[in-house]
Amino acid sequence: MKITIYDVAREAGVSIAAVSQVINGKGKISEQRRHEIIQVMERLNYQPSAIASALTGKKTFTIGLLVPDISNPFFAEIARAVEDQSHNLGYGLFICSTDNNKDRAERYLSLMQQKRVDGMIIGTGIANKSTLASLVKSKLPVVVIAREAKLGAKTVIIDDFCGGGMAANHLLEQNHSHVGLLSENEEVSSSRERIRGFLSVWEQAGLRIEEGLIQACGDELVRDGKAKATELLSSANPPSALFCCNDLLAIGALQAAKGLGLRVPEQVSIIGFDNTILAEVTDPPLTTIAQPTKEMGQIAVDSLVAMLEDGNRDDIRIVLQPELVIRQSTAKKQ
């Protein structure tokens, strides 16, 4: 049987108002009586209703997290980090996956507001920008993670431009000069920055990449990565290396190479981005650019909770640094 505030009041021999005052930290109640009521609440294992708190305009101690695809290991790792830190700070978490669908994203944004979450962490750049802009301008605190928002919200990202440059430098060090690039769809800002960073280093080295060697993929990352990589690697003048803007695209590229009978890295080098758990178990293990997902999630939650506690909603852009992780999917060009 669910314990209610009425049960606590009856057991403690006080009014419901007195119990409510203790729960909300208000009212003129003696410390002894307050202590007695708290003891009764603990003995009965009474949990104040978050819904009731929401209806009275009080904090619900819940956070909403919106991600584009929870099946993507990168966003799964982000979600785990956000969940762990939310728990550490006494907050519950609602997680919604938009499946890269604008209408679905908008429905979830509306649903979380109806559920009276205290604040939101948004990890998707696909949702309607006008909807996100209105959300940022509302009273609901918002932190954007892993995507560049440019909406006046607090943002936690990595230096994607730098990460793309790291990938380019690594392939140059391996004597590759004819390479192909696989990116996510054009709406994903992080992918655009990674390509831009790669091309910047490439051009500084006096090299250029033909337009046909830069391929944008759809939302089915492994499948589309395999299809685009197959197209590049079976062309008349195939690249000796592929830079993929995330690990799922790189896994698709590994499958493409295997399907074409090409040895990795002897005949084609492949480098990914994210350093998800999958990068360690591919065959061969994947060279990739690591994102500090645990740190990103923790900082996003800390930033949101700080907003809830001090009301400071100034636009702050926190940029973390990526790291090159060299495994067995890249080697010097033969």
N, C-alpha and C positions, 0 to 999 in steps of 0.2 A: 504494500500500500504506500502510495506517495505521501510523504510528509509535507504538510502545508504550513503556512505562517500561522494559521489558526491553532494547529497542534502545538507549535512552539509557544504561542501566547498562553494557551491553556496549561501547559506543563510548567511554564515559568511563573504562572500566576500574575501575568501582566496583561496590558491591553495590546491589541494588534499594532496600534500606533507606536507603542514603546519598542516592539520588535522591529518595526520598520525603521525607526530612528537609529537603532543599533546597526542594522544592515547598511544604512546609508551614511553612517557616521555623523548624524545630526541630532539635534535635540538636547534638552537639559536632563540628562540621566546620570545618576551617581555612578562612579566607577565600579562600586560594588555590584549595583544592579546590572550594569552593562556586562560585567564579568559573568554574573549568574546566567544572563540570557545567552551569552556566547557559549557557556558550558552546555546549556540545554540544546542549543543548535548543533553542537558537536556530538552530543550523546545521541540525538535523534538522526544525525547525518542529514540535516536539513540543507538543501541547495536552493538559494533564491532563484526565482524564475527570471531567466534572461529576457523572455518575452515581456513579462510584466515590467521589467526595467526599461525596455525599449519603449513601451507604451507611455511611460511616465517621463520619457526624454532623458533617461539616465544611460550610462555606459552599459553595453552588453558584454564587453570584454570578448568580442569576436572580431576577426579580421577576414576580409575576403581576398582570395587570390585568383586572378584570371590569367590563364595560360593558353597558348594556341593549340597545344597538343600534348596531353599528359603522357601519351605513349612514347614521345620523343625522350630518350634518356636524359638529355640535357635539361629539359623542363621538369622531368621527374626528380632530378637531383636538386634543382632549384626549389621545387615544392617541398622536398624533404628538409632542406635547410631552413626554409621559411617556417615549416611546421615545428621543427625542433626549437627554434628561437622563440616562436610564439608561445609554445608550451613553457619554455623557461621563464618567460615574462608574465605568465598567467593568462594568456589569451587562447581562445579556441580559434579554429580555422575552417572556413568554407573554401573549397577548391572547385573551380569550374573550368572546364576545357572547352574552348570555342570551336575546335576542329577547323580553325581558320575560316569560320563562317561569320560574316558581318552581322546578319540578323540574329544568329545565336549569341554572339558577343553582346549585342545590345539588350537581348532578353535577360542575359545573366547579370549585366550591369544593373538593370532595373530590379531584378529579383533581389540582388544583394542589398540594394537601397531599401527595398520593402522589408527585408529581414533586419534592418537597422544595424548592419555591421558598423563598428566604430570607425573603420577606415579600410582602404583597399590598396592592394599591391597588384599592379597590372603588368603582365609580362607578354603582352601581345601588341603588335603594331598594326594588326589587320582590322581592328574594330573601327567603325565610322569615326573619323577624326572630330567631326562636329560634336558627336556624342561624348567623346573623351574630353573635349574642350569644355563642354558644359559641366561635366563631372568635376573637372579640376576647379572650375569657378564656383562650384557649389560649396556647401559647408563641410562636405565629407572629405577628410584628409586622404590624399592619394600619393603613392610612390610608384614610379614606373621603373621596372627592372628589365635588364637585358635588351632593351630596345630604346632607341633615341626618340623621345616624345616631342620635344620643342613646343610644349604646351604650357610652360610655366610651372610644371610640377617638379617635385624632387625626383631625381633620376639616379639610378645606380647601374652603371654599365662598365664594360671593359673598353680599352682602346682598340677598337676593331681595325682602325687604319694601321696601327702599329702591328697588330697580329698578322694582317695581310702582308705587310712588309717583311715580317719574320719568315713567313712561308717562302716569299720570293728569294730572300737572301739565302735560305737553306738550299733551295734548288739551284741557285747560281753557284754555291759552293760545291754542289755535286755535278757541276759542268753541264747542266741542262740549259739549253737556250731556246728550244722549240717546245712550248708547253701549252696545255689546254686548261681552261678554267670552268668550273661548274659552280653556279650560284643558285640561291633560292630565287623565288619570284621577285619581281622588281619592287614590290611593296615593302620588302623586308629591309629596313635601313641598315641593320648590322651587316648583311650580306653585301650591300652596295659599298659600305666603307671598307670591307675586307678586300673586295676587288680593286677599289681605288688605291688602297695601300699597296697591294701587290703591283699594280701597274706603275705606281710612282717609282718604286725601287727598280722595276724592270726598265723603265725609260731612262732612269739615271745611269743604268749600265749600258745604255746605247742600244737597247733591244726593243722590239715591238712585237705585239701579239695581234695576229690577223683577227678581224672581227668574227669570223666563223669559228674561231677557237674559244670564244667566250660564249657559253651556253647557259641560259636561265632555265631552271627546272620548275615543275609544278609542286603541288603540296604533298604528293606521294613520293617522298624524298628518296627512299631506297630504289623504288621502281624507276622513277624518272632519272635518277643518277645513273642507273645501269643503262637505260636507253640512250641517254646523251653521251655517256662514256663509250658505249659500243659504237655509236656513230662516229665519234672522234678517232677512236683507236683503229677502226676499220677503213679509215679514209686513205686516199692515195699517199698522203704525206702525214702519217700519224705523229702526234706529239710523243716525246720521250718521257714526259711527266704530266701529272694532273694535279692541280690544286683545287680542292673541294671545300666549299664554304661551311660545311659542317660534316660531322662524322658519318651521318646517315647517307649523305651523298657519296662520301668516300667508300662506304661499304658497298653501295651500288656499283661504284667504279671497280672495286675489287672483283665483284661478281662478273662484271663485263669483261675484265681482263682474263679471268678464268674461262669464261665462255668462248673467248677468242683464242684460247690456248697460249696466252701470253704469260710469261713468268714475272712475278712481282718480287723484288724490284729489279731483277736482271734485265728485263726488256722494257718495263715501264715502272716509273716511281709514282707513288700516290701519297699525297699528304692531305689530312683532314683538318677539322677545326672543332674544338670543344673539349676534347679529351674525356669523353664519357667512358663509362665502364666497358662499353663495347669495343673501344679502341685497343684494349688489352687482350681481347679474346679473338680478334679476327686472325685470319691466316693469310699473310703474316701479320703480326701485331702492327698497329697503325701509327705511323709518325703523324703528329697532330699538334695544333696550337691549343694549349690548355687555358680554360677559363676557371677562375677561382669561385666555383659555384657556391660552396659553403659560405665563403666570406660575403659573397653578393647577397645571399639570402639573409644572413645575419644582419648585415648593414641595412638592408631594406626594412626589416622588422624594427630594428633599433631606431631608424629614422622616423618610421610611422608612429611608433609609441612615443617618441620625443615630441612629435607634433600633437599627439593626443594630450600629453601632459602639460606642455608649455604653450601650446597654441601657435607656435612659430611655423608659418607655412611659406617661408621665403624659398625662392627657387634655388635649389642647391643641386649641382651636377657632380656626382662622385664617380671618378673614372679610375678603375683598377687596371693593373697591367697583366697582359697575357704572358704565356711562357711556352717556348718551343720544347716539345717532348719528342725526342728522336727514338724511333723503334726500327723495325725491320722492313717497312714498306717503301723506304727510300734508299737509294744508293747512287754512287757516282755513275754517270753515263758511260756505258761500255764503248 
